[in-house]
Amino acid sequence: MAANIVGISSMATRQVLAELGAAYQKKTRQSVAIESVGGVDAARRIRAGEKFDIVVLADGAMRQLEADGFVKSGSRAAFADSAIAVAVKSRAKRPSLTDEESLKAAILVAQSICYSTGPSGAHVIRLLEKWGIDRLMSERIVQAPPGIPVGTLVARGEAELGFQQLSEFLDVPGIDIVGPLPREIQSLTRFSCGVCMLASNEAEARGFIGYLTSSEADASKRRHGMEPV
């Protein structure tokens, strides 16, 4: 049987949306099915005309989808904030994340680093450019393909240091989460949700978004490494 509410999201919100979708179904008997893929792929599929009721992506991508007429105007709502974290293979030496200089030093001695195609990866690239080591590190950079967790590559030993949203590291086996980026260079990504222009069940979608942005959802967000907004 098809779900009442069908959505698409980036991988960063996969676990929390699965939990909240199940809770909402129990509460309302409205079934929810959210497909989580790489954020770039999610936006591309919406632009290509695939039908979804809701979408949950980084706010920048959501704003553009709304501006271009793929998300219903005025339906976009803030969902959660997510911090960038660092991970290493299980039982590997953990670098110091005391401050900006300690992170830079850890990157410089790493055999390889890995980041995603999403907002966290863009932030790491900006840091390398800011420090003037982007060219030096160019041959030691591994970019995870869209939809592939950075932690998976770290667990396999394909990268020494991994950078991604904390929420995306929490359920990956074979890694240790070292911690968030130092406060002075941390970058929070705000994720938003909205009703797709081609929604088949707009009323149900708006009801679910109301639940996702309510205080009832706060505990789940924190449990999955995100902060309510």
C-alpha positions in Angstrom: 0.0 0.0 0.0 1.3 3.4 -0.9 2.2 5.8 1.9 0.0 8.8 2.6 2.9 11.1 2.7 5.9 10.6 0.4 9.1 12.7 0.8 12.7 13.0 -0.1 15.6 14.2 1.9 19.4 14.4 2.1 21.3 11.7 4.0 22.0 14.0 7.0 18.4 13.8 8.2 17.7 10.1 7.3 17.7 8.7 10.8 15.8 11.5 12.5 13.1 11.5 9.8 12.7 7.8 10.0 12.1 8.0 13.7 9.7 11.0 13.4 7.9 9.5 10.5 7.2 6.4 12.5 6.1 8.5 15.5 3.8 10.6 13.3 2.2 7.5 11.8 1.5 6.1 15.2 0.0 9.4 16.3 -2.1 10.1 13.2 -2.3 6.8 11.3 -0.9 8.7 8.3 1.8 6.6 6.8 5.1 8.3 5.9 7.8 7.2 3.5 10.9 9.4 3.2 13.6 8.4 0.7 17.1 9.7 1.8 19.7 10.3 -0.9 22.5 12.7 -1.6 21.3 16.3 -1.3 22.4 17.1 -4.9 20.5 14.1 -6.2 17.4 15.0 -4.2 17.3 18.5 -5.6 17.9 17.2 -9.2 15.1 14.7 -8.9 12.6 17.3 -7.8 13.7 19.6 -10.6 13.3 16.6 -13.0 9.6 16.4 -12.1 9.5 13.4 -9.7 6.5 13.7 -7.4 7.0 14.0 -3.7 4.8 15.6 -1.0 7.6 17.0 1.1 11.3 17.7 0.8 13.9 18.2 3.6 17.3 19.7 2.5 19.9 22.3 3.5 18.1 25.6 3.7 20.2 27.1 0.9 19.0 24.4 -1.5 15.4 24.8 -0.2 15.4 28.5 -0.8 16.5 27.9 -4.4 13.9 25.3 -5.0 11.3 27.6 -3.6 12.5 30.5 -5.7 12.5 28.4 -8.9 8.9 27.2 -8.2 9.6 23.6 -7.1 8.6 24.1 -3.5 5.3 25.8 -2.7 5.9 29.5 -1.7 5.6 30.1 2.0 5.7 26.4 3.0 9.4 26.3 3.7 10.1 25.9 7.5 13.3 25.5 9.5 13.7 21.9 10.7 17.0 21.6 12.6 20.6 22.8 12.8 23.5 20.4 12.3 27.2 20.7 13.2 30.2 19.3 11.4 32.2 16.6 13.1 35.4 14.7 12.6 35.7 10.9 12.5 38.6 8.4 12.3 38.7 4.6 11.9 37.8 2.7 15.1 40.8 2.6 17.5 42.9 4.9 15.3 44.7 7.8 16.9 42.5 10.7 17.6 43.7 14.2 16.5 43.4 17.2 18.8 40.4 19.4 18.0 41.3 22.0 20.7 41.3 25.0 18.3 41.8 26.0 14.7 45.5 25.5 14.6 45.3 22.0 16.1 42.8 20.9 13.4 45.0 22.5 10.7 48.0 20.6 12.0 46.0 17.3 12.1 45.0 17.8 8.5 48.5 18.5 7.4 49.9 15.3 8.8 47.0 13.1 7.6 47.6 10.7 4.8 44.1 11.5 3.4 41.0 13.3 4.3 37.4 12.8 3.2 34.4 15.1 2.9 31.0 15.0 1.2 29.5 16.8 -1.7 27.1 18.6 0.7 27.5 21.8 2.8 30.0 20.3 5.2 32.3 19.5 2.4 32.0 23.0 1.0 33.0 24.3 4.4 36.1 22.1 4.6 37.2 23.3 1.1 36.8 26.9 2.3 39.0 26.1 5.4 41.7 24.6 3.2 41.7 27.6 1.0 41.7 30.0 3.9 44.8 28.2 5.3 46.5 28.2 1.9 46.9 24.4 1.9 44.3 23.5 -0.7 46.9 22.8 -3.4 49.1 21.0 -1.0 46.3 18.7 0.1 44.8 18.2 -3.4 46.2 14.7 -3.9 45.2 13.6 -0.4 41.5 14.5 -0.7 38.8 11.9 -1.2 35.3 13.1 -1.9 32.6 10.7 -1.0 30.1 10.2 -3.9 26.6 11.6 -3.3 24.6 9.4 -0.9 27.7 7.6 0.3 28.5 8.3 4.0 32.0 9.7 4.6 32.2 7.4 7.6 31.9 4.4 5.3 35.1 5.4 3.5 36.9 6.1 6.8 35.8 2.7 8.2 37.3 1.0 5.1 40.6 2.8 5.6 40.2 4.9 2.4 40.6 8.1 4.4 42.3 8.9 7.6 40.1 11.8 8.7 36.5 12.2 7.8 34.4 15.4 7.9 30.6 15.4 7.7 27.5 16.3 9.6 27.5 14.8 13.1 24.1 13.1 12.4 25.6 11.2 9.5 28.4 9.6 11.6 26.2 8.4 14.4 25.1 5.1 12.9 28.2 4.2 10.9 30.0 1.1 12.2 33.8 0.9 12.2 34.5 4.6 13.1 35.1 6.7 16.2 33.7 10.2 16.3 36.5 12.5 17.5 34.1 15.5 18.1 32.8 18.6 16.4 35.0 21.2 14.7 36.5 23.8 17.0 33.9 26.4 17.8 35.7 29.3 16.0 35.6 27.4 12.7 32.4 25.5 13.1 29.7 25.9 10.5 26.1 25.0 11.3 23.9 23.8 8.5 20.3 24.6 8.8 17.9 22.0 7.3 14.5 23.1 6.2 11.4 21.3 5.1 8.7 22.3 2.6 5.8 21.2 0.5 6.7 20.2 -3.1 4.9 21.9 -5.9 3.8 18.5 -7.3 2.6 17.2 -3.9 -0.3 14.8 -4.2 -1.3 15.2 -0.6 -0.6 18.8 0.3 -2.8 18.9 3.4 -1.2 15.8 4.8 2.2 17.2 4.0 1.6 20.4 5.8 0.3 18.5 8.8 3.5 16.4 8.9 5.7 19.5 8.5 3.8 21.0 11.5 4.8 18.0 13.5 8.4 18.1 12.3 8.8 21.7 13.4 7.0 21.3 16.7 8.5 20.8 20.2 7.3 17.2 20.1 10.2 16.5 17.6 12.9 18.2 19.7 14.1 15.1 21.6 14.4 13.0 18.4 16.5 15.8 16.8 18.9 15.9 19.7 19.1 12.1 19.9 20.3 12.1 16.3 23.0 14.8 16.6 20.9 17.8 15.6 19.6 20.9 17.4 16.0 22.1 17.2 15.4 25.6 15.8 
